[in-house]
Amino acid sequence: MLTSSNSISYHKNCIKNKSIKLLGIPFDGTVSYRPGSRFAPSALRNEWYGIETYSPYQDKDLEDYCVEDLGDVEVPIGNTLKTLDCIESKVSEIISKDSVLISIGGEHLVTYPIIKAFSKTYENLCIIHLDAHADLRKDYLGEKLSHATVIRLCHEILGDDRIFQFGIRSGTKDEFAFASSGKVKMHKFTLKGLEEISSKLSTRPVYLTIDLDVLDPSVFPGTGTPEPGGASFNDLIDFIIRMKNLNIVGADIVELSPHYDHSGVSTAVACKVLRELMLAVCK
């Protein structure tokens, strides 16, 4: 059931075979600094009317594709384990090789149950991870299920050499050592390096997870853990467009906390990132 009266759906022309399904995941139960990302799905829908369907970056229009907004997962706030089970169950119901599922968080831990579901459908699944933070901790304050451990949890599912990180500029010494050991491929500080892995991933299913705090907080202040030194908006859009030749089977956008940016600019940025992502995965 939608938490907003608005819906991001297009069925006008549908010129391509593969559709896009959108799913909101309003959960921020393990956030360690500033909560509020649970409100992102409704904020995006509320502000979507201000974003044109046509992208001059890609010369493509959402009205030419089938986009279905499935509303939000109903999650039991206060029960993290049950919430993750609910997310995994719902995503498992939705996954189809005839569509691309794009999830809107919510905090970054929501990626973990999504990957659990996707890994059962797609053999040799790989992850491209854009973020300010490594998210490779074994635990955070003794808690294994955390937004700070999500990529480490995904590594436990997928194994070595299946996760590729970009924009990372914050983490513990142990996290950077874990990456340096070859468990994951980390590109620090920048979104450069996609070409190095494109040939390796060209025939493999790829899941893209975008923590919006990969952007510099001067561009995107509305997030729970802002980290100076990030990417520009144009850097991020360019990266997304350069991924269009990969086999993107699913994606998520997480960590918009709209009420930390009263100007509404962060929500507008998130909307535009979502538009470009949807059009990039349309085939």
Backbone hydrogen bonds in HBPLUS format (Angstrom, degrees):
<---DONOR---> <-ACCEPTOR-->    atom                        ^
c    i                          cat <-CA-CA->   ^        H-A-AA   ^      H-
h    n   atom  resd res      DA  || num        DHA   H-A  angle D-A-AA Bond
n    s   type  num  typ     dist DA aas  dist angle  dist       angle   num
A0010-TYR N   A0067-VAL O   2.82 MM  57  4.85 151.2  1.90 128.7 136.8     1
A0067-VAL N   A0010-TYR O   2.77 MM  57  4.85 164.2  1.79 144.0 149.6     2
A0013-ASN N   A0063-GLU O   3.38 MM  50  6.54 152.8  2.46 161.1 166.1     3
A0015-ILE N   A0064-ASP O   2.89 MM  49  5.77 160.0  1.93 147.1 148.4     4
A0019-SER N   A0098-ASP O   3.18 MM  79  6.67 150.6  2.27 149.1 146.2     5
A0100-VAL N   A0019-SER O   2.84 MM  81  6.35 148.3  1.94 149.5 158.5     6
A0020-ILE N   A0066-CYS O   2.84 MM  46  6.20 163.6  1.87 162.1 167.8     7
A0068-GLU N   A0020-ILE O   2.86 MM  48  6.27 161.6  1.89 157.8 163.2     8
A0021-LYS N   A0100-VAL O   2.92 MM  79  6.12 166.6  1.94 149.4 151.5     9
A0102-ILE N   A0021-LYS O   2.84 MM  81  6.18 166.5  1.86 170.2 174.9    10
A0022-LEU N   A0068-GLU O   2.86 MM  46  6.15 161.6  1.89 153.4 155.5    11
A0070-LEU N   A0022-LEU O   2.85 MM  48  5.77 166.3  1.87 152.6 156.3    12
A0023-LEU N   A0102-ILE O   3.06 MM  79  6.40 149.2  2.16 147.2 150.1    13
A0104-ILE N   A0023-LEU O   2.78 MM  81  6.10 156.2  1.84 151.9 156.0    14
A0024-GLY N   A0071-GLY O   2.85 MM  47  5.84 174.5  1.85 144.4 145.8    15
A0073-VAL N   A0024-GLY O   2.85 MM  49  6.21 156.9  1.90 163.5 161.8    16
A0025-ILE N   A0104-ILE O   2.75 MM  79  5.84 158.5  1.80 157.7 151.3    17
A0027-PHE N   A0025-ILE O   2.96 MM   2  5.83 132.1  2.19 110.0  95.6    18
A0107-GLU N   A0027-PHE O   2.80 MM  80  6.16 157.2  1.85 170.5 170.3    19
A0039-PHE N   A0036-GLY O   3.13 MM   3  5.92 166.2  2.15 120.4 124.3    20
A0040-ALA N   A0037-SER O   3.11 MM   3  5.27 167.6  2.13 110.3 114.1    21
A0043-ALA N   A0039-PHE O   3.09 MM   4  6.22 156.4  2.15 150.2 157.6    22
A0044-LEU N   A0040-ALA O   2.87 MM   4  6.02 163.7  1.89 163.7 166.2    23
A0045-ARG N   A0041-PRO O   3.16 MM   4  6.38 162.5  2.19 145.1 149.7    24
A0046-ASN N   A0042-SER O   2.92 MM   4  6.09 159.0  1.96 148.4 154.6    25
A0047-GLU N   A0043-ALA O   3.06 MM   4  6.21 146.8  2.17 146.8 154.4    26
A0048-TRP N   A0044-LEU O   2.97 MM   4  5.83 115.9  2.39 141.2 156.2    27
A0048-TRP N   A0045-ARG O   3.32 MM   3  5.11 151.1  2.41  96.0 104.3    28
A0050-GLY N   A0047-GLU O   3.09 MM   3  5.90 164.3  2.12 123.9 128.3    29
A0051-ILE N   A0048-TRP O   2.97 MM   3  5.51 169.9  1.99 124.2 126.4    30
A0062-LEU N   A0053-THR O   3.03 MM   9  5.15 166.3  2.05 129.1 130.8    31
A0055-SER N   A0060-LYS O   2.83 MM   5  5.53 165.5  1.85 167.7 172.4    32
A0059-ASP N   A0055-SER O   2.74 MM   4  5.50 128.4  2.00 145.4 160.4    33
A0064-ASP N   A0061-ASP O   2.99 MM   3  5.70 165.2  2.01 120.6 125.3    34
A0065-TYR N   A0062-LEU O   3.04 MM   3  5.43 161.9  2.07 120.0 121.0    35
A0079-ASN N   A0076-PRO O   3.08 MM   3  5.90 153.8  2.16 152.1 153.0    36
A0083-THR N   A0079-ASN O   2.93 MM   4  6.07 153.6  2.00 149.9 158.4    37
A0084-LEU N   A0080-THR O   2.92 MM   4  6.18 162.1  1.95 157.9 161.1    38
A0085-ASP N   A0081-LEU O   3.06 MM   4  6.33 153.8  2.13 145.5 152.9    39
A0086-CYS N   A0082-LYS O   2.90 MM   4  6.15 153.2  1.97 147.1 154.5    40
A0087-ILE N   A0083-THR O   2.95 MM   4  6.27 156.8  2.01 152.9 158.9    41
A0088-GLU N   A0084-LEU O   2.97 MM   4  6.16 169.7  1.98 150.3 153.1    42
A0089-SER N   A0085-ASP O   2.92 MM   4  6.04 162.3  1.95 149.0 154.2    43
A0090-LYS N   A0086-CYS O   2.98 MM   4  6.12 164.9  2.00 148.4 152.4    44
A0091-VAL N   A0087-ILE O   2.90 MM   4  6.05 169.6  1.91 158.7 161.8    45
A0092-SER N   A0088-GLU O   2.93 MM   4  6.01 156.8  1.99 145.9 152.7    46
A0093-GLU N   A0089-SER O   3.13 MM   4  6.40 144.1  2.26 141.9 150.8    47
A0094-ILE N   A0090-LYS O   3.22 MM   4  6.48 140.4  2.39 141.5 151.8    48
A0094-ILE N   A0091-VAL O   3.04 MM   3  5.09 126.0  2.34  97.2 111.4    49
A0095-ILE N   A0091-VAL O   2.95 MM   4  6.05 158.1  2.00 163.6 167.3    50
A0099-SER N   A0096-SER O   3.18 MM   3  5.49 164.8  2.20 113.0 114.7    51
A0251-ALA N   A0101-LEU O   3.00 MM 150  6.49 152.1  2.08 156.5 159.1    52
A0103-SER N   A0251-ALA O   2.87 MM 148  6.36 157.8  1.92 147.3 149.3    53
A0253-ILE N   A0103-SER O   2.96 MM 150  6.45 148.5  2.06 157.5 166.7    54
A0105-GLY N   A0253-ILE O   2.81 MM 148  6.08 160.9  1.84 153.1 159.0    55
A0255-GLU N   A0106-GLY O   2.90 MM 149  5.87 172.9  1.90 163.2 165.2    56
A0110-VAL N   A0107-GLU O   3.34 MM   3  6.24 163.8  2.36 120.4 124.1    57
A0111-THR N   A0108-HIS O   3.06 MM   3  5.86 165.5  2.08 124.7 128.3    58
A0112-TYR N   A0109-LEU O   3.02 MM   3  5.69 146.5  2.13 119.1 126.5    59
A0115-ILE N   A0111-THR O   2.88 MM   4  6.10 159.3  1.92 156.2 160.9    60
A0116-LYS N   A0112-TYR O   3.02 MM   4  6.31 153.4  2.09 149.5 157.6    61
A0117-ALA N   A0113-PRO O   3.11 MM   4  6.32 153.9  2.18 141.2 146.6    62
A0118-PHE N   A0114-ILE O   2.89 MM   4  6.20 166.4  1.91 155.0 158.9    63
A0119-SER N   A0115-ILE O   2.84 MM   4  5.78 159.3  1.88 150.6 155.0    64
A0120-LYS N   A0117-ALA O   3.22 MM   3  5.57 147.2  2.34 105.5 114.5    65
A0121-THR N   A0118-PHE O   2.98 MM   3  5.24 146.2  2.10 106.1 116.3    66
A0122-TYR N   A0118-PHE O   2.86 MM   4  5.99 163.2  1.89 165.6 170.7    67
A0126-CYS N   A0205-PRO O   2.97 MM  79  6.31 153.0  2.04 152.2 160.9    68
A0207-TYR N   A0126-CYS O   2.78 MM  81  6.13 159.4  1.82 154.9 161.4    69
A0127-ILE N   A0162-ARG O   2.80 MM  35  6.28 158.9  1.84 160.4 167.7    70
A0164-PHE N   A0127-ILE O   2.85 MM  37  6.15 157.6  1.90 155.9 163.4    71
A0128-ILE N   A0207-TYR O   2.88 MM  79  6.25 157.6  1.93 155.6 161.4    72
A0209-THR N   A0128-ILE O   2.94 MM  81  6.35 165.2  1.96 166.1 170.7    73
A0129-HIS N   A0164-PHE O   2.80 MM  35  6.01 166.5  1.82 154.1 157.3    74
A0166-PHE N   A0129-HIS O   2.82 MM  37  6.19 148.7  1.92 165.1 168.2    75
A0130-LEU N   A0209-THR O   2.99 MM  79  6.34 169.0  2.00 165.9 169.5    76
A0211-ASP N   A0130-LEU O   2.90 MM  81  5.95 172.5  1.90 161.8 160.9    77
A0131-ASP N   A0166-PHE O   3.16 MM  35  6.55 161.1  2.20 169.4 173.8    78
A0169-ARG N   A0132-ALA O   2.78 MM  37  5.29 177.1  1.78 138.2 139.1    79
A0170-SER N   A0132-ALA O   2.99 MM  38  6.02 116.5  2.40 160.1 165.1    80
A0134-ALA N   A0170-SER O   3.09 MM  36  6.44 147.6  2.20 162.7 171.0    81
A0151-ILE N   A0135-ASP O   2.99 MM  16  5.39 127.0  2.28 141.7 155.4    82
A0152-ARG N   A0135-ASP O   3.22 MM  17  6.69 138.8  2.40 151.2 147.3    83
A0137-ARG N   A0148-ALA O   3.35 MM  11  6.16 152.7  2.43 156.4 148.7    84
A0140-TYR N   A0143-GLU O   2.86 MM   3  5.10 161.2  1.90 132.3 136.1    85
A0143-GLU N   A0140-TYR O   3.03 MM   3  5.10 163.4  2.06 107.6 112.4    86
A0149-THR N   A0146-SER O   3.07 MM   3  5.21 162.5  2.10 106.8 112.4    87
A0152-ARG N   A0149-THR O   3.09 MM   3  5.35 119.4  2.47 105.3 120.6    88
A0153-LEU N   A0149-THR O   2.96 MM   4  6.23 154.7  2.02 157.3 165.6    89
A0154-CYS N   A0150-VAL O   2.96 MM   4  6.27 149.6  2.05 142.2 150.7    90
A0155-HIS N   A0151-ILE O   2.88 MM   4  6.10 146.2  2.00 140.2 149.3    91
A0156-GLU N   A0152-ARG O   3.08 MM   4  6.43 144.2  2.22 142.0 151.1    92
A0157-ILE N   A0154-CYS O   3.06 MM   3  5.16 133.7  2.28  97.0 109.7    93
A0158-LEU N   A0154-CYS O   2.95 MM   4  6.25 164.8  1.97 155.8 159.3    94
A0159-GLY N   A0155-HIS O   2.71 MM   4  5.07 155.3  1.77 137.3 145.8    95
A0161-ASP N   A0183-LYS O   3.14 MM  22  5.94 145.3  2.27 128.7 139.1    96
A0185-LYS N   A0163-ILE O   3.00 MM  22  6.34 173.7  2.00 162.7 163.6    97
A0165-GLN N   A0185-LYS O   2.75 MM  20  6.08 162.2  1.78 157.6 164.0    98
A0187-HIS N   A0165-GLN O   2.75 MM  22  5.74 148.5  1.85 131.4 142.3    99
A0167-GLY N   A0190-THR O   2.88 MM  23  4.47 133.6  2.10 141.0 131.8   100
A0189-PHE N   A0168-ILE O   2.78 MM  21  5.30 162.4  1.81 129.3 135.4   101
A0175-GLU N   A0172-THR O   3.12 MM   3  5.19 121.7  2.48  95.9 110.0   102
A0176-PHE N   A0172-THR O   3.21 MM   4  6.61 161.9  2.24 154.7 157.9   103
A0177-ALA N   A0173-LYS O   2.97 MM   4  6.18 148.2  2.07 144.8 154.4   104
A0178-PHE N   A0174-ASP O   2.88 MM   4  6.07 150.5  1.97 144.1 151.8   105
A0179-ALA N   A0175-GLU O   3.06 MM   4  6.41 158.4  2.11 148.8 153.6   106
A0180-SER N   A0176-PHE O   2.92 MM   4  6.09 155.5  1.98 142.0 149.3   107
A0181-SER N   A0177-ALA O   3.01 MM   4  6.16 130.8  2.26 141.4 152.7   108
A0181-SER N   A0178-PHE O   3.30 MM   3  5.30 138.2  2.49  94.6 105.7   109
A0182-GLY N   A0179-ALA O   3.11 MM   3  5.73 164.3  2.14 117.0 120.7   110
A0196-GLU N   A0193-GLY O   3.09 MM   3  5.39 135.0  2.30 103.9 115.7   111
A0197-ILE N   A0194-LEU O   3.07 MM   3  5.62 144.2  2.20 112.2 121.2   112
A0198-SER N   A0194-LEU O   3.06 MM   4  6.10 127.1  2.35 147.6 162.7   113
A0201-LEU N   A0197-ILE O   3.03 MM   4  6.27 142.8  2.18 150.8 161.6   114
A0201-LEU N   A0198-SER O   3.18 MM   3  5.16 125.2  2.50  93.4 107.0   115
A0202-SER N   A0198-SER O   2.92 MM   4  5.73 112.3  2.39 142.8 158.6   116
A0204-ARG N   A0201-LEU O   3.05 MM   3  5.11 155.7  2.11 108.8 116.6   117
A0206-VAL N   A0247-ASN O   2.89 MM  41  5.80 160.0  1.93 157.2 154.1   118
A0249-VAL N   A0206-VAL O   2.93 MM  43  5.88 155.7  1.99 148.4 156.2   119
A0208-LEU N   A0250-GLY O   3.07 MM  42  6.49 159.7  2.12 145.5 146.8   120
A0252-ASP N   A0208-LEU O   2.92 MM  44  6.52 139.0  2.09 152.3 163.1   121
A0210-ILE N   A0252-ASP O   2.94 MM  42  6.10 167.3  1.95 148.6 152.8   122
A0254-VAL N   A0210-ILE O   2.94 MM  44  6.28 163.2  1.97 158.9 160.3   123
A0214-VAL N   A0211-ASP O   2.91 MM   3  5.99 151.9  1.99 132.3 135.8   124
A0212-LEU N   A0254-VAL O   3.10 MM  42  6.20 171.8  2.10 160.8 159.4   125
A0215-LEU N   A0212-LEU O   3.12 MM   3  5.89 165.7  2.14 117.3 120.8   126
A0231-ALA N   A0214-VAL O   2.97 MM  17  6.17 160.6  2.01 152.2 149.3   127
A0216-ASP N   A0231-ALA O   2.90 MM  15  5.37 159.1  1.94 150.1 144.5   128
A0219-VAL N   A0216-ASP O   2.83 MM   3  5.47 153.6  1.90 120.4 128.6   129
A0220-PHE N   A0216-ASP O   2.96 MM   4  6.14 150.7  2.04 140.9 150.1   130
A0223-THR N   A0221-PRO O   2.88 MM   2  5.77 135.2  2.08 108.6  95.1   131
A0257-SER N   A0222-GLY O   2.83 MM  35  5.18 171.9  1.84 130.5 131.8   132
A0236-LEU N   A0232-SER O   3.16 MM   4  6.49 157.5  2.22 148.9 153.7   133
A0237-ILE N   A0233-PHE O   2.99 MM   4  6.31 166.2  2.01 158.0 161.4   134
A0238-ASP N   A0234-ASN O   2.92 MM   4  5.96 161.1  1.95 145.4 151.2   135
A0239-PHE N   A0235-ASP O   3.01 MM   4  6.21 152.6  2.08 143.3 150.6   136
A0240-ILE N   A0236-LEU O   3.00 MM   4  6.29 164.2  2.03 154.5 157.9   137
A0241-ILE N   A0237-ILE O   2.99 MM   4  6.23 164.2  2.02 154.4 158.2   138
A0242-ARG N   A0238-ASP O   2.98 MM   4  6.14 153.5  2.05 145.7 153.2   139
A0243-MET N   A0240-ILE O   3.10 MM   3  5.25 147.5  2.21 100.3 110.3   140
A0244-LYS N   A0241-ILE O   3.12 MM   3  5.47 167.7  2.14 114.8 118.4   141
A0246-LEU N   A0243-MET O   2.89 MM   3  5.54 164.9  1.91 125.8 131.0   142
A0260-TYR N   A0257-SER O   3.18 MM   3  6.16 172.4  2.19 133.3 135.3   143
A0261-ASP N   A0258-PRO O   3.17 MM   3  5.80 165.3  2.19 119.4 122.9   144
A0264-GLY N   A0261-ASP O   3.09 MM   3  5.79 157.8  2.14 118.2 124.1   145
A0268-ALA N   A0264-GLY O   3.09 MM   4  6.37 155.8  2.15 148.8 155.9   146
A0269-VAL N   A0265-VAL O   2.82 MM   4  6.13 155.8  1.88 154.7 161.7   147
A0270-ALA N   A0266-SER O   2.94 MM   4  6.20 160.4  1.98 147.1 152.1   148
A0271-CYS N   A0267-THR O   2.91 MM   4  6.16 154.1  1.98 147.4 154.4   149
A0272-LYS N   A0268-ALA O   3.03 MM   4  6.30 159.3  2.07 148.9 153.8   150
A0273-VAL N   A0269-VAL O   2.92 MM   4  6.19 156.8  1.97 153.5 160.5   151
A0274-LEU N   A0270-ALA O   2.92 MM   4  6.13 157.3  1.97 147.2 153.5   152
A0275-ARG N   A0271-CYS O   2.93 MM   4  6.27 156.6  1.99 148.6 154.8   153
A0276-GLU N   A0272-LYS O   3.02 MM   4  6.25 169.7  2.03 152.8 154.4   154
A0277-LEU N   A0273-VAL O   2.90 MM   4  6.06 153.8  1.97 148.4 156.4   155
A0278-MET N   A0274-LEU O   2.89 MM   4  6.10 166.7  1.91 156.1 158.9   156
A0279-LEU N   A0275-ARG O   3.04 MM   4  6.29 166.0  2.06 153.8 157.3   157
A0280-ALA N   A0276-GLU O   2.90 MM   4  5.98 145.4  2.02 140.9 150.7   158
A0281-VAL N   A0277-LEU O   3.14 MM   4  6.38 148.8  2.24 150.9 157.1   159
A0282-CYS N   A0279-LEU O   3.36 MM   3  5.11 143.5  2.50  91.0 101.2   160
